[in-house]
Every structure is written in C-alpha cells, then in structure tokens.
C-alpha cells in the first residue's frame, strides 16, 4: 500500500476516491435520516435493516470505517507534505489572495469532523453494539425512531451537531469539487459538476442541521 501511494499524484487520487466514497455514504445516511421526520415507520424499517443485515454489518461497515480512517490519515499526510513544500518563502505566502478559507483550512475542518464522528459513534454506534451484543436484547424493529429523537434532547449536543455540520459544509465546499479535479475530470460537464458539488455542500449539511433541530423541538414523551 505504501509503495502504491509513494507518489504525490497517487496520494491525491487515493484521497479523492476515499472522499467520493464518503460523500456517497453521506448522501445515503442523509436519505435514511430524512425519513425520521417524514415517515418514522420507514425510518424504523430501514434502520433495522441496516442494523441487522449481515452484509451491511460485517462487510460494508468495516469498509466504511476503513474509508473514514484512510481519508483522514491521507489528509494529514498531504497537509504535512504541502507545508514542507512551501516552507521556503512561507512568510511571503498570502493565502487570502489565491484561495478560500475552506481550501486553506481543510485540516481544521477535518479534525472537527473527525471529533464529531467520535461523538456520533458514542451516541449511536456504541449503544447499538451494547444493545445487541453485550446486553443481548431481543430485536425490536420499532425502537430506532424514539432512540434517535431522544438523542437530540440536549441543546448542548444539538449545538455540537450544528457546529460540526457547518464545518462539514465548508469541508465539502472545497473538497467535493477538488476530488474530481484530482482525478483529472475536465470536460464539457465540468462547470455543471462543480455547480452540483457546491449545491450538495450546502443542502446536505443544512438538511442534517434541520433534522437535529426538528427532533430537538419535537421531543417524544419519556
């Protein structure tokens, strides 16, 4: 693996591919979460499938975790190499003149998103593992909606989610379109594709924020 990723181009392509994979997962995750405010029964059904299907649990879930770890590790590697490359004459570098805040601070937004993923795992993935494998509770296909809504009861937790999704929007604003550039995508559809990536970078994080706020203000009785 390290031999394959020894060149800068290979590292950028690997970073781009892992990023596109995570974008696909993000869209799928958003679609499922959106049903929690428009069709709770559908949300329960889809969540139960994702939580009990062997293919999802034992193949796709490990692949997803690997993709997350790989993407962020590769991001740190690229950031360090970029900093070393511009070490000479760095004092004269003026980032504002040629790039956006999002592009210059991908590592910052990435770290915040990584921390948010830790919170998200703590809120949802770990309780799911405990529920199924440590407490050995019987299957309950109707429990997912109520559990999700109650997770957004705390205004502090909701605030952390909102902040993380704002940083996610900034991360996607630069990273999504850059992934296609790193892979050499440059043709008649490039402008339309860039417009789509910018729209995605705004709509999906805003959608997650709306879901969190909606459940916070529409709590179920205990």
Steps between C-alpha positions, in 0.01 A plus 500: 500500500775747593684420175190574295448830683861613474433761230314826565258435213410155637442645846271773361301249295468269802386795710247595233360147465463455875332841521251412225426173677422690821284750308295208366458366854405847623222525241373154594514584872312825441229321302437259786508774765259716301233231529511550878306825459269402214440126549607360841386149410722505192787629713451211742487251216812627324693538825408148604620366165829689525549381856428133442598421141815287497641655182467849646631408844795280411612629162376852423540634854870401529560640151339827608712523817812429296395769249460760775834418662681484165355833382602690810844341526563580134378855562757548775775355280416732210478801732842429648658455158337820372633694798849363451486584129427866566729534802743717301363851464198419712503845660412652165206265442163674498226240502214746476623622164456168320283264704196483725498442875351155442782392270772631733354342811388156385706346777316707765155416372613138459611475863169645622306257280711212631421606858132520405515147362630392838196662664272344239646154568456560873136602448388233257750229402626406847149482656394283205792261559426487874129444437555208262817328615562583866148522640368242249165676474232354271453665164259795501450647150303795643757637747723704265280806452444568872867440581609744228258774608610478863865539399420855391339602827809677634553852356875460554512186288287664231731802503802274448323328210413833338857627535642179353266514201596861429864385488393205286343742252826695476696175463273380221497842331864458409557126530215361288587692183875460564459122500395507133783738414753267664373218280546712185131554432497789254247504218185673380313393814756637747312825566171321563672246723665775705160664543356170621781452754444850641125437526563169673744667742225737612181292486618180671654662812202737527274196475681330788476820705126520430452137611688562827304817576169342402545212743625733772180705486272199452600270782302186580368451854724284719 
